[in-house]
């Protein structure tokens, strides 16, 4: 995948705002053997490229002022509610230096697994990607996990995943975290607890004291 960029000479908030009005995205490229450089990229082609999964986990070919660079996408800043890219970061890639990347899982044969096909179960994706370390030439676009044999109650853990040659998982959190599980769908239960009937309290009638007629004499 290719990115066409130009060197950006103007800096600061006002300059970035002007770029965005011109439908361009300010960014930076750093790392490798070169110095950090401010760049600008046309917004719309970049916006559509970011909708492709591989753009986030592959080595990209960047043409910067006509010169070729190999880069990785490192960060994207989006507008809070508009489909607008505010800033983007790329890192240069050196052939002999290991890189760290988050690579997505691709789950195969989910619908044909016994858990789904025979038991009507649900496949719950606990992890969607994994961080790996490898040389640029060994970077996989994704890691495949075959769910074709999953039954209700089964789960897949990180230590069960076979990573490609030259690829090492970077541990985070639990050493053997759960990636995916197979469970039965929740069943709407009935409430066996009977609601107590609301007690109706009858009002106690008030007996008024007899009133003597005016002027009545004592016997």
TIKEVO-760226 format. One line per 2 residues: number of its first residue (from 1); their letters; for each residue z, y, x of N, C-alpha, C. Coordinates in nm, 2 decimals. Layout:
# residues N
NUM> A> Z:Y:X:Z:Y:X:Z:Y:X  ...
***
This chain:
# residues 219
1> XX> 0.00:-0.12:0.08:0.00:0.00:0.00:0.00:0.12:0.09  -0.08:0.22:0.05:-0.10:0.34:0.13:-0.04:0.47:0.07
3> XX> 0.02:0.55:0.16:0.07:0.68:0.12:0.00:0.79:0.20  -0.05:0.89:0.14:-0.12:1.00:0.21:-0.02:1.12:0.21
5> XX> 0.01:1.17:0.32:0.11:1.28:0.33:0.06:1.38:0.43  0.12:1.50:0.42:0.09:1.61:0.51:0.22:1.67:0.56
7> XX> 0.21:1.73:0.68:0.33:1.79:0.74:0.37:1.91:0.66  0.50:1.93:0.63:0.55:2.04:0.56:0.61:2.14:0.65
9> XX> 0.57:2.27:0.65:0.62:2.37:0.74:0.73:2.46:0.67  0.71:2.48:0.54:0.81:2.56:0.47:0.93:2.48:0.43
11> XX> 1.05:2.53:0.45:1.17:2.46:0.42:1.26:2.54:0.33  1.36:2.48:0.27:1.46:2.55:0.19:1.43:2.52:0.04
13> XX> 1.53:2.57:-0.04:1.52:2.54:-0.19:1.40:2.61:-0.25  1.37:2.73:-0.21:1.26:2.80:-0.28:1.13:2.74:-0.24
15> XX> 1.11:2.70:-0.11:0.99:2.63:-0.07:0.97:2.50:-0.14  1.08:2.43:-0.16:1.07:2.30:-0.23:1.03:2.32:-0.38
17> XX> 1.09:2.43:-0.44:1.05:2.46:-0.58:0.91:2.49:-0.59  0.85:2.57:-0.50:0.71:2.61:-0.50:0.62:2.48:-0.49
19> XX> 0.66:2.39:-0.40:0.59:2.26:-0.39:0.58:2.19:-0.52  0.70:2.18:-0.59:0.70:2.10:-0.71:0.61:2.17:-0.82
21> XX> 0.61:2.30:-0.82:0.52:2.37:-0.91:0.37:2.34:-0.88  0.34:2.31:-0.76:0.21:2.27:-0.71:0.18:2.12:-0.73
23> XX> 0.28:2.05:-0.80:0.27:1.91:-0.82:0.27:1.83:-0.69  0.35:1.87:-0.60:0.37:1.80:-0.47:0.52:1.77:-0.46
25> XX> 0.55:1.66:-0.38:0.69:1.62:-0.36:0.73:1.64:-0.21  0.84:1.72:-0.19:0.89:1.73:-0.05:0.96:1.60:-0.01
27> XX> 0.95:1.57:0.12:1.01:1.45:0.17:1.03:1.46:0.32  1.08:1.35:0.38:1.10:1.34:0.52:1.07:1.20:0.57
29> XX> 1.02:1.19:0.69:1.00:1.07:0.76:1.08:1.07:0.89  1.15:0.96:0.92:1.24:0.96:1.04:1.24:0.82:1.10
31> XX> 1.31:0.81:1.21:1.33:0.68:1.27:1.22:0.64:1.37  1.22:0.52:1.42:1.12:0.48:1.51:1.12:0.56:1.64
33> XX> 1.01:0.57:1.70:0.99:0.65:1.83:0.97:0.79:1.81  0.95:0.84:1.69:0.91:0.98:1.67:1.03:1.06:1.62
35> XX> 1.01:1.19:1.61:1.11:1.28:1.56:1.10:1.29:1.41  1.21:1.32:1.35:1.21:1.35:1.20:1.11:1.46:1.17
37> XX> 1.03:1.44:1.06:0.93:1.53:1.02:0.94:1.56:0.87  0.93:1.68:0.83:0.92:1.71:0.69:0.78:1.69:0.64
39> XX> 0.76:1.63:0.52:0.63:1.60:0.47:0.62:1.64:0.33  0.50:1.64:0.27:0.47:1.67:0.13:0.37:1.57:0.09
41> XX> 0.38:1.52:-0.04:0.29:1.42:-0.10:0.26:1.46:-0.24  0.13:1.43:-0.28:0.09:1.46:-0.42:0.18:1.38:-0.51
43> XX> 0.23:1.45:-0.62:0.33:1.39:-0.71:0.27:1.27:-0.79  0.16:1.29:-0.85:0.11:1.19:-0.95:0.08:1.05:-0.89
45> XX> 0.00:1.05:-0.77:-0.02:0.91:-0.71:0.11:0.85:-0.67  0.21:0.93:-0.62:0.33:0.88:-0.57:0.41:0.82:-0.69
47> XX> 0.41:0.90:-0.80:0.48:0.85:-0.92:0.43:0.72:-0.97  0.30:0.70:-0.97:0.25:0.57:-1.02:0.28:0.46:-0.91
49> XX> 0.28:0.49:-0.78:0.31:0.39:-0.68:0.45:0.34:-0.69  0.54:0.43:-0.73:0.68:0.40:-0.74:0.71:0.30:-0.86
51> XX> 0.62:0.29:-0.95:0.63:0.20:-1.06:0.60:0.06:-1.02  0.54:0.04:-0.90:0.51:-0.10:-0.85:0.62:-0.15:-0.77
53> XX> 0.67:-0.27:-0.81:0.78:-0.33:-0.74:0.76:-0.34:-0.59  0.65:-0.38:-0.55:0.62:-0.40:-0.40:0.63:-0.27:-0.32
55> XX> 0.62:-0.16:-0.38:0.63:-0.03:-0.31:0.77:-0.01:-0.26  0.87:-0.07:-0.32:1.01:-0.05:-0.29:1.05:-0.15:-0.18
57> XX> 0.98:-0.26:-0.16:1.03:-0.37:-0.07:0.92:-0.41:0.03  0.82:-0.33:0.05:0.71:-0.37:0.15:0.70:-0.26:0.25
59> XX> 0.64:-0.30:0.36:0.60:-0.20:0.47:0.47:-0.13:0.42  0.48:0.00:0.42:0.37:0.09:0.37:0.30:0.15:0.48
61> XX> 0.17:0.17:0.46:0.08:0.24:0.55:0.08:0.39:0.51  0.13:0.47:0.59:0.12:0.62:0.57:0.02:0.68:0.65
63> XX> -0.06:0.77:0.59:-0.15:0.85:0.67:-0.10:0.99:0.67  -0.04:1.03:0.78:0.02:1.16:0.80:-0.07:1.25:0.88
65> XX> -0.13:1.35:0.82:-0.22:1.44:0.89:-0.33:1.36:0.96  -0.37:1.26:0.90:-0.48:1.17:0.96:-0.43:1.07:1.06
67> XX> -0.31:1.07:1.10:-0.25:0.97:1.19:-0.18:0.86:1.11  -0.19:0.73:1.16:-0.14:0.62:1.09:0.01:0.60:1.13
69> XX> 0.09:0.57:1.03:0.23:0.54:1.05:0.26:0.42:0.96  0.35:0.33:1.00:0.40:0.22:0.92:0.55:0.26:0.88
71> XX> 0.57:0.26:0.75:0.70:0.31:0.70:0.76:0.22:0.59  0.89:0.24:0.57:0.96:0.18:0.45:1.02:0.29:0.37
73> XX> 1.01:0.27:0.24:1.07:0.37:0.14:1.23:0.35:0.15  1.29:0.46:0.17:1.44:0.45:0.19:1.52:0.52:0.08
75> XX> 1.46:0.63:0.02:1.54:0.69:-0.09:1.45:0.78:-0.17  1.48:0.78:-0.30:1.40:0.87:-0.40:1.50:0.94:-0.48
77> XX> 1.48:1.07:-0.50:1.56:1.15:-0.59:1.48:1.19:-0.71  1.53:1.16:-0.83:1.46:1.19:-0.95:1.53:1.31:-1.02
79> XX> 1.45:1.37:-1.11:1.51:1.47:-1.20:1.60:1.40:-1.30  1.71:1.46:-1.34:1.81:1.40:-1.43:1.75:1.34:-1.56
81> XX> 1.65:1.41:-1.61:1.59:1.36:-1.74:1.44:1.37:-1.75  1.37:1.43:-1.66:1.23:1.44:-1.66:1.17:1.33:-1.57
83> XX> 1.05:1.29:-1.60:0.98:1.19:-1.50:0.92:1.27:-1.38  1.01:1.32:-1.30:0.98:1.41:-1.19:1.05:1.37:-1.07
85> XX> 0.97:1.35:-0.96:1.03:1.31:-0.83:1.07:1.44:-0.76  1.19:1.45:-0.71:1.24:1.57:-0.65:1.23:1.56:-0.50
87> XX> 1.25:1.44:-0.44:1.25:1.43:-0.30:1.23:1.28:-0.26  1.18:1.25:-0.14:1.16:1.12:-0.10:1.17:1.10:0.05
89> XX> 1.23:0.99:0.09:1.26:0.96:0.23:1.19:0.83:0.27  1.13:0.84:0.39:1.07:0.72:0.45:1.12:0.70:0.59
91> XX> 1.12:0.57:0.63:1.17:0.54:0.77:1.05:0.47:0.84  1.03:0.51:0.97:0.93:0.45:1.05:0.97:0.31:1.09
93> XX> 0.87:0.22:1.10:0.89:0.08:1.14:0.84:0.06:1.28  0.93:-0.01:1.36:0.89:-0.05:1.50:0.87:-0.20:1.49
95> XX> 0.76:-0.25:1.55:0.73:-0.39:1.53:0.84:-0.48:1.59  0.91:-0.44:1.70:1.00:-0.53:1.77:1.15:-0.51:1.72
97> XX> 1.17:-0.42:1.62:1.31:-0.39:1.58:1.33:-0.44:1.44  1.45:-0.51:1.43:1.48:-0.57:1.30:1.51:-0.46:1.19
99> XX> 1.47:-0.48:1.07:1.49:-0.39:0.96:1.58:-0.45:0.86  1.65:-0.36:0.78:1.74:-0.41:0.67:1.67:-0.36:0.54
101> XX> 1.65:-0.45:0.45:1.59:-0.42:0.32:1.65:-0.49:0.21  1.65:-0.43:0.09:1.69:-0.50:-0.03:1.56:-0.56:-0.09
103> XX> 1.56:-0.69:-0.11:1.44:-0.76:-0.16:1.47:-0.82:-0.29  1.38:-0.81:-0.39:1.41:-0.86:-0.53:1.40:-1.01:-0.53
105> XX> 1.48:-1.07:-0.62:1.46:-1.21:-0.66:1.35:-1.22:-0.76  1.27:-1.33:-0.75:1.18:-1.36:-0.86:1.22:-1.50:-0.91
107> XX> 1.25:-1.51:-1.04:1.30:-1.63:-1.10:1.19:-1.71:-1.17  1.17:-1.83:-1.13:1.06:-1.91:-1.17:1.11:-2.02:-1.28
109> XX> 1.02:-2.05:-1.37:1.04:-2.16:-1.47:1.16:-2.14:-1.55  1.20:-2.02:-1.58:1.32:-1.99:-1.66:1.30:-2.05:-1.80
111> XX> 1.19:-2.02:-1.86:1.17:-2.06:-2.00:1.15:-2.21:-2.02  1.11:-2.28:-1.92:1.09:-2.42:-1.93:1.21:-2.50:-1.88
113> XX> 1.31:-2.44:-1.84:1.43:-2.51:-1.80:1.50:-2.58:-1.92  1.57:-2.69:-1.89:1.64:-2.76:-2.00:1.74:-2.67:-2.07
115> XX> 1.80:-2.57:-2.00:1.90:-2.48:-2.06:1.84:-2.40:-2.17  1.72:-2.36:-2.15:1.65:-2.27:-2.25:1.57:-2.35:-2.35
117> XX> 1.49:-2.44:-2.29:1.39:-2.52:-2.38:1.46:-2.62:-2.47  1.56:-2.69:-2.42:1.63:-2.80:-2.49:1.75:-2.75:-2.56
119> XX> 1.83:-2.66:-2.50:1.96:-2.62:-2.55:1.96:-2.48:-2.62  1.85:-2.41:-2.61:1.84:-2.28:-2.66:1.94:-2.18:-2.60
121> XX> 1.97:-2.21:-2.47:2.07:-2.12:-2.39:2.01:-1.99:-2.34  2.09:-1.92:-2.27:2.06:-1.79:-2.21:2.07:-1.80:-2.06
123> XX> 1.98:-1.74:-1.99:1.98:-1.73:-1.85:2.04:-1.59:-1.81  2.15:-1.59:-1.75:2.22:-1.46:-1.72:2.19:-1.42:-1.57
125> XX> 2.12:-1.31:-1.55:2.10:-1.27:-1.41:2.21:-1.18:-1.36  2.29:-1.23:-1.27:2.40:-1.16:-1.22:2.36:-1.07:-1.10
127> XX> 2.27:-1.12:-1.02:2.21:-1.05:-0.90:2.06:-1.04:-0.92  2.01:-0.92:-0.89:1.86:-0.90:-0.91:1.79:-0.89:-0.77
129> XX> 1.87:-0.86:-0.66:1.81:-0.85:-0.53:1.91:-0.89:-0.43  1.87:-0.89:-0.30:1.96:-0.93:-0.19:1.92:-0.85:-0.07
131> XX> 2.02:-0.81:0.01:1.98:-0.74:0.14:1.96:-0.84:0.25  1.85:-0.82:0.32:1.82:-0.91:0.43:1.79:-0.83:0.56
133> XX> 1.79:-0.91:0.67:1.75:-0.85:0.80:1.64:-0.94:0.86  1.53:-0.87:0.91:1.42:-0.95:0.97:1.33:-0.85:1.05
135> XX> 1.24:-0.90:1.13:1.14:-0.82:1.19:1.04:-0.78:1.09  0.97:-0.67:1.11:0.87:-0.62:1.01:0.77:-0.73:0.97
137> XX> 0.73:-0.81:1.07:0.62:-0.91:1.04:0.67:-1.02:0.94  0.81:-1.04:0.94:0.86:-1.14:0.85:0.91:-1.10:0.72
139> XX> 0.90:-0.97:0.69:0.95:-0.91:0.56:0.88:-0.97:0.44  0.96:-1.04:0.36:0.90:-1.10:0.23:0.90:-0.99:0.12
141> XX> 0.80:-1.00:0.04:0.79:-0.91:-0.08:0.90:-0.94:-0.18  0.94:-1.07:-0.19:1.04:-1.11:-0.28:1.09:-1.25:-0.24
143> XX> 1.20:-1.29:-0.30:1.26:-1.42:-0.27:1.25:-1.50:-0.40  1.19:-1.62:-0.40:1.17:-1.70:-0.52:1.29:-1.79:-0.54
145> XX> 1.34:-1.80:-0.67:1.44:-1.90:-0.71:1.39:-1.98:-0.83  1.38:-2.11:-0.81:1.33:-2.20:-0.92:1.44:-2.24:-1.01
147> XX> 1.43:-2.21:-1.14:1.53:-2.24:-1.24:1.49:-2.36:-1.32  1.38:-2.43:-1.28:1.33:-2.53:-1.37:1.42:-2.65:-1.40
149> XX> 1.53:-2.67:-1.32:1.62:-2.78:-1.35:1.75:-2.73:-1.41  1.77:-2.61:-1.44:1.89:-2.56:-1.48:1.93:-2.61:-1.62
151> XX> 2.06:-2.65:-1.63:2.11:-2.70:-1.76:2.23:-2.60:-1.80  2.27:-2.61:-1.92:2.38:-2.53:-1.97:2.51:-2.56:-1.88
153> XX> 2.57:-2.45:-1.83:2.68:-2.47:-1.74:2.65:-2.46:-1.60  2.52:-2.47:-1.56:2.48:-2.46:-1.42:2.48:-2.32:-1.38
155> XX> 2.49:-2.30:-1.24:2.47:-2.17:-1.18:2.41:-2.19:-1.05  2.35:-2.08:-1.00:2.29:-2.08:-0.86:2.37:-1.98:-0.78
157> XX> 2.41:-2.02:-0.66:2.48:-1.94:-0.57:2.40:-1.90:-0.45  2.44:-1.80:-0.38:2.36:-1.75:-0.26:2.34:-1.85:-0.16
159> XX> 2.44:-1.94:-0.13:2.42:-2.04:-0.03:2.32:-2.15:-0.06  2.27:-2.15:-0.19:2.17:-2.25:-0.23:2.03:-2.19:-0.21
161> XX> 2.02:-2.06:-0.18:1.88:-2.00:-0.17:1.83:-2.03:-0.03  1.70:-2.08:-0.03:1.63:-2.10:0.10:1.55:-1.98:0.14
163> XX> 1.60:-1.91:0.24:1.53:-1.79:0.28:1.41:-1.82:0.38  1.31:-1.74:0.38:1.19:-1.77:0.47:1.24:-1.77:0.62
165> XX> 1.16:-1.83:0.70:1.19:-1.83:0.84:1.19:-1.69:0.90  1.29:-1.66:0.98:1.30:-1.53:1.04:1.38:-1.43:0.95
167> XX> 1.42:-1.47:0.83:1.49:-1.38:0.74:1.64:-1.42:0.73  1.73:-1.33:0.75:1.87:-1.35:0.75:1.93:-1.27:0.64
169> XX> 2.02:-1.33:0.56:2.09:-1.26:0.45:2.20:-1.18:0.51  2.22:-1.05:0.47:2.33:-0.97:0.51:2.44:-0.99:0.41
171> XX> 2.56:-1.04:0.45:2.66:-1.07:0.35:2.73:-0.94:0.30  2.75:-0.94:0.17:2.83:-0.83:0.11:2.92:-0.89:0.00
173> XX> 3.04:-0.84:-0.01:3.13:-0.89:-0.11:3.16:-1.04:-0.09  3.15:-1.12:-0.20:3.18:-1.26:-0.19:3.07:-1.33:-0.11
175> XX> 3.12:-1.42:-0.02:3.02:-1.49:0.07:2.93:-1.58:-0.01  2.97:-1.64:-0.12:2.88:-1.73:-0.20:2.88:-1.68:-0.34
177> XX> 2.83:-1.56:-0.36:2.83:-1.50:-0.49:2.73:-1.57:-0.58  2.76:-1.56:-0.71:2.67:-1.62:-0.82:2.55:-1.53:-0.84
179> XX> 2.43:-1.59:-0.84:2.31:-1.52:-0.87:2.27:-1.53:-1.01  2.27:-1.64:-1.07:2.23:-1.67:-1.21:2.31:-1.78:-1.27
181> XX> 2.33:-1.77:-1.40:2.40:-1.87:-1.47:2.33:-1.91:-1.60  2.36:-2.03:-1.66:2.30:-2.07:-1.78:2.41:-2.10:-1.88
183> XX> 2.41:-2.03:-1.99:2.52:-2.04:-2.09:2.46:-2.05:-2.23  2.54:-2.10:-2.33:2.50:-2.10:-2.47:2.51:-1.96:-2.52
185> XX> 2.43:-1.93:-2.62:2.44:-1.79:-2.68:2.57:-1.78:-2.76  2.62:-1.67:-2.77:2.74:-1.65:-2.85:2.72:-1.68:-2.99
187> XX> 2.82:-1.75:-3.06:2.80:-1.79:-3.20:2.90:-1.70:-3.28  2.84:-1.64:-3.38:2.92:-1.56:-3.47:3.03:-1.64:-3.53
189> XX> 3.16:-1.62:-3.50:3.27:-1.70:-3.55:3.32:-1.65:-3.68  3.39:-1.74:-3.75:3.45:-1.70:-3.88:3.59:-1.67:-3.85
191> XX> 3.65:-1.57:-3.92:3.79:-1.54:-3.90:3.87:-1.62:-3.99  3.95:-1.72:-3.94:4.03:-1.81:-4.01:4.16:-1.74:-4.06
193> XX> 4.19:-1.63:-4.01:4.31:-1.56:-4.06:4.29:-1.49:-4.19  4.36:-1.54:-4.29:4.34:-1.48:-4.42:4.41:-1.34:-4.42
195> XX> 4.35:-1.25:-4.48:4.41:-1.12:-4.49:4.52:-1.12:-4.59  4.63:-1.07:-4.55:4.74:-1.06:-4.65:4.71:-0.97:-4.76
197> XX> 4.74:-1.02:-4.88:4.72:-0.94:-5.00:4.80:-0.82:-5.00  4.74:-0.71:-5.03:4.82:-0.59:-5.03:4.92:-0.59:-5.14
199> XX> 5.05:-0.57:-5.11:5.16:-0.58:-5.21:5.15:-0.45:-5.29  5.15:-0.47:-5.42:5.15:-0.36:-5.51:5.29:-0.33:-5.56
201> XX> 5.34:-0.21:-5.53:5.48:-0.18:-5.57:5.47:-0.10:-5.70  5.54:-0.16:-5.80:5.54:-0.09:-5.93:5.64:0.02:-5.92
203> XX> 5.60:0.14:-5.97:5.70:0.25:-5.97:5.82:0.22:-6.06  5.94:0.25:-6.01:6.06:0.23:-6.09:6.08:0.35:-6.19
205> XX> 6.08:0.32:-6.32:6.09:0.42:-6.42:6.23:0.50:-6.40  6.22:0.63:-6.42:6.34:0.71:-6.41:6.40:0.73:-6.55
207> XX> 6.53:0.69:-6.57:6.59:0.71:-6.70:6.67:0.84:-6.70  6.62:0.93:-6.79:6.68:1.06:-6.79:6.82:1.05:-6.87
209> XX> 6.91:1.13:-6.83:7.04:1.14:-6.90:7.02:1.20:-7.03  7.09:1.16:-7.14:7.07:1.22:-7.27:7.12:1.36:-7.27
211> XX> 7.05:1.44:-7.34:7.08:1.59:-7.35:7.14:1.61:-7.49  7.26:1.67:-7.49:7.33:1.71:-7.61:7.26:1.83:-7.68
213> XX> 7.25:1.82:-7.81:7.19:1.94:-7.88:7.28:2.06:-7.86  7.22:2.17:-7.85:7.30:2.30:-7.84:7.39:2.32:-7.96
215> XX> 7.51:2.36:-7.94:7.60:2.39:-8.05:7.67:2.27:-8.10  7.65:2.15:-8.05:7.72:2.03:-8.10:7.87:2.03:-8.07
217> XX> 7.95:2.01:-8.17:8.09:2.01:-8.15:8.14:1.87:-8.11  8.25:1.87:-8.04:8.32:1.74:-8.01:8.39:1.69:-8.13
219> X> 8.38:1.56:-8.15:8.45:1.50:-8.26:8.60:1.51:-8.24
***
